[in-house]
Amino acid sequence: MKITPTLICLSALMIVSASADLVTEVPVIELKPKPEDEHVTTEFVFHNKGSKPVKVLKIDSACSCLSASLDKAVYQPGEKGVGKAEFKISSFTGRHEKTVHVQTDDPAQSEWVVSFVIEVPEIIKIEPKTLQWWLGDPAESKLTRVTMQGSEPMKITRITSTREQVEFSFKEITPGKEYEVTVTPKSTAEVMLGALKIETDSKIPKYQRQLSFFSVYRKPTSKETP
């Protein structure tokens, strides 16, 4: 019997469908918290597409920031289930992909992976986040830009440094929206790592304090070519 590419694809699909017992209605579950949210929860629907009952033994998350639970332990063939997930936002910003791993008694699907995408609004953007000098570089000033990207304007009220070996200042470019922070090391003769603590008048506590970083590192030597 001649094996054709079409037969190979059909066989692969049959294997996948036979092992995919618990399946969510969408491939990836999306969570979109508001800027002020400390955590966000969502419900997701799934089905037992297999021909036998599936028992849930354990639920693990790849990140302590994400937890999940299901509405029962055993799902009959064709039965619908509902899961609930909670994401602790903490200092996360931007897009993050997380997974929950569900252990079952089904040898064909001993681990069911549920995928999540969390889009956390970036209300304060600091770019670059780290200013860097090499050992022995001229101790010249460098700039970082702080942009308030939320709907409400925010002002920088104060900046302090974790190191005395730098001088810094800031100025408002666009009122309540854009600032420039200037950092100047007093010397680049020694390795140094520090941070600027940026305080704002945001009404949301987690945006009242932000960090930007500065460093003086030893320049890496180039690898010798063979």
C-alpha positions as CSV (number, residue, x, y, z in Angstrom):
1,M,0.0,0.0,0.0
2,K,1.4,3.4,-1.0
3,I,1.4,5.9,1.8
4,T,0.5,9.4,0.6
5,P,1.0,12.7,2.3
6,T,-2.8,13.0,2.6
7,L,-3.0,9.7,4.5
8,I,-0.2,10.8,6.8
9,C,-2.1,14.1,7.6
10,L,-5.3,12.2,8.2
11,S,-3.5,9.8,10.5
12,A,-2.0,12.6,12.5
13,L,-5.4,14.3,12.8
14,M,-6.9,11.0,14.1
15,I,-4.2,10.7,16.7
16,V,-4.6,14.3,17.9
17,S,-8.4,14.0,18.1
18,A,-8.1,10.7,20.0
19,S,-5.8,12.2,22.6
20,A,-7.5,15.6,23.0
21,D,-10.2,14.8,25.5
22,L,-10.5,18.0,27.4
23,V,-10.5,21.0,25.1
24,T,-11.2,24.6,25.7
25,E,-13.6,26.5,23.4
26,V,-10.8,28.9,22.4
27,P,-7.1,28.0,21.9
28,V,-5.9,30.8,24.2
29,I,-7.8,32.5,27.0
30,E,-7.3,36.2,27.1
31,L,-7.3,38.4,30.3
32,K,-7.3,42.2,29.9
33,P,-7.1,43.9,33.3
34,K,-7.7,47.6,33.8
35,P,-4.8,49.8,34.9
36,E,-6.0,50.0,38.5
37,D,-6.6,46.2,38.9
38,E,-4.5,44.3,41.4
39,H,-5.8,41.0,40.0
40,V,-8.1,39.8,37.3
41,T,-10.4,36.7,37.1
42,T,-12.0,35.0,34.1
43,E,-14.1,31.9,33.5
44,F,-13.5,29.6,30.6
45,V,-15.6,26.8,29.1
46,F,-14.2,23.4,28.0
47,H,-15.6,20.0,26.8
48,N,-14.7,16.4,27.2
49,K,-14.5,15.4,23.5
50,G,-13.4,11.9,24.3
51,S,-15.4,8.7,24.6
52,K,-14.8,8.0,28.3
53,P,-15.0,9.9,31.6
54,V,-11.9,12.0,32.5
55,K,-11.0,12.5,36.2
56,V,-9.0,15.6,37.2
57,L,-6.2,14.6,39.6
58,K,-4.2,17.8,40.1
59,I,-4.0,21.4,38.8
60,D,-0.6,23.2,38.7
61,S,0.4,26.6,37.4
62,A,3.7,27.4,35.7
63,C,3.7,30.8,37.6
64,S,2.7,31.6,41.2
65,C,0.9,34.7,39.7
66,L,-1.7,32.5,38.1
67,S,-4.1,30.1,39.8
68,A,-7.0,28.1,38.4
69,S,-9.8,25.7,39.5
70,L,-12.4,23.6,37.7
71,D,-16.1,23.2,38.7
72,K,-15.8,19.5,39.4
73,A,-13.5,16.5,39.3
74,V,-15.0,14.1,36.8
75,Y,-16.3,14.9,33.3
76,Q,-18.4,12.5,31.3
77,P,-18.0,12.1,27.5
78,G,-19.5,15.2,25.8
79,E,-19.9,17.0,29.1
80,K,-19.2,20.7,29.4
81,G,-17.1,22.1,32.2
82,V,-16.3,25.6,33.5
83,G,-12.9,26.7,34.8
84,K,-12.0,29.8,36.7
85,A,-8.6,31.5,36.6
86,E,-7.1,34.4,38.6
87,F,-4.0,36.4,37.7
88,K,-2.2,38.5,40.3
89,I,-0.9,41.5,38.4
90,S,1.7,42.8,40.9
91,S,4.3,44.8,38.8
92,F,3.6,43.0,35.5
93,T,3.1,45.2,32.4
94,G,2.7,44.4,28.8
95,R,1.9,41.0,27.2
96,H,2.5,37.8,29.2
97,E,1.9,34.2,28.2
98,K,1.1,31.8,31.1
99,T,-0.1,28.2,31.3
100,V,-1.9,26.0,33.8
101,H,-1.2,22.2,33.7
102,V,-4.1,19.8,34.6
103,Q,-3.2,16.3,35.5
104,T,-5.8,13.6,34.6
105,D,-6.3,9.9,34.8
106,D,-6.5,9.5,31.0
107,P,-3.3,7.9,29.7
108,A,-4.0,9.5,26.3
109,Q,-4.1,13.0,27.9
110,S,-2.3,12.7,31.2
111,E,-1.5,16.4,31.1
112,W,-3.9,19.0,29.7
113,V,-2.3,22.4,29.2
114,V,-4.5,25.5,29.3
115,S,-2.9,28.6,27.8
116,F,-3.5,32.2,28.8
117,V,-2.4,35.6,27.5
118,I,-2.5,38.5,29.9
119,E,-2.3,42.1,28.4
120,V,-1.4,44.5,31.3
121,P,-1.6,48.2,30.3
122,E,1.7,50.0,30.5
123,I,0.7,53.2,32.2
124,I,4.3,54.5,32.8
125,K,6.9,53.8,30.1
126,I,10.5,54.3,31.0
127,E,12.9,54.1,28.1
128,P,15.6,53.0,28.3
129,K,15.0,51.3,31.6
130,T,18.7,51.0,32.3
131,L,21.4,53.6,31.5
132,Q,24.9,52.0,31.1
133,W,28.5,53.1,31.1
134,W,31.6,50.9,30.6
135,L,34.5,51.1,33.1
136,G,36.7,54.0,32.0
137,D,34.1,55.7,29.8
138,P,33.8,59.5,29.9
139,A,31.5,60.3,32.8
140,E,29.0,62.0,30.5
141,S,25.3,62.5,31.0
142,K,22.7,60.2,29.5
143,L,19.0,60.6,29.2
144,T,16.0,58.3,30.0
145,R,12.5,59.3,29.0
146,V,9.4,58.8,31.2
147,T,6.1,58.8,29.4
148,M,2.7,58.7,31.1
149,Q,0.5,56.6,28.8
150,G,-2.7,56.5,30.8
151,S,-5.8,58.6,30.1
152,E,-5.1,60.8,33.2
153,P,-2.0,63.0,33.4
154,M,0.6,62.2,36.0
155,K,3.4,64.3,37.4
156,I,6.8,63.3,38.7
157,T,7.0,64.7,42.2
158,R,10.4,63.4,43.4
159,I,13.4,61.3,42.4
160,T,15.9,59.8,44.7
161,S,18.9,57.6,44.0
162,T,20.2,54.5,45.7
163,R,23.8,55.6,45.0
164,E,25.6,58.8,45.8
165,Q,28.0,58.3,42.9
166,V,25.6,59.8,40.4
167,E,24.0,63.2,39.9
168,F,20.5,63.5,38.3
169,S,17.8,65.9,37.4
170,F,14.5,65.8,35.5
171,K,12.5,68.2,33.5
172,E,8.9,68.2,32.1
173,I,8.7,68.1,28.4
174,T,4.9,67.8,28.0
175,P,2.9,68.6,31.2
176,G,1.7,65.5,32.9
177,K,2.7,63.3,30.0
178,E,6.4,63.3,29.2
179,Y,9.6,63.8,31.2
180,E,13.3,63.6,30.6
181,V,15.6,62.3,33.4
182,T,19.3,63.1,33.1
183,V,21.9,60.9,34.9
184,T,25.6,61.7,35.2
185,P,28.0,59.4,37.0
186,K,30.6,61.2,39.1
187,S,33.1,58.6,38.0
188,T,33.3,55.4,35.9
189,A,36.4,54.1,37.6
190,E,34.6,51.4,39.5
191,V,31.8,49.0,38.9
192,M,28.5,50.3,40.1
193,L,24.8,49.3,40.0
194,G,22.0,51.5,41.3
195,A,18.4,52.7,40.8
196,L,16.5,55.9,40.6
197,K,13.2,55.9,42.6
198,I,10.7,57.9,40.6
199,E,7.7,59.1,42.6
200,T,4.5,60.3,40.9
201,D,1.2,61.8,41.9
202,S,-0.8,58.9,40.5
203,K,-4.0,58.1,42.3
204,I,-3.2,54.4,41.7
205,P,-0.8,53.2,44.5
206,K,1.2,50.8,42.3
207,Y,2.1,53.7,39.9
208,Q,3.2,56.1,42.6
209,R,6.7,54.6,42.7
210,Q,8.7,53.4,39.7
211,L,12.3,52.4,39.2
212,S,14.9,53.0,36.5
213,F,18.4,51.7,36.7
214,F,22.0,52.7,36.0
215,S,25.2,50.8,35.9
216,V,28.9,50.9,35.2
217,Y,30.2,47.5,34.0
218,R,33.5,46.1,32.9
219,K,33.5,45.9,29.1
220,P,33.4,42.3,27.9
221,T,36.4,41.1,25.9
222,S,35.8,39.9,22.4
223,K,36.1,36.2,21.8
224,E,39.2,35.1,19.8
225,T,38.2,33.8,16.4
226,P,39.6,30.3,15.6
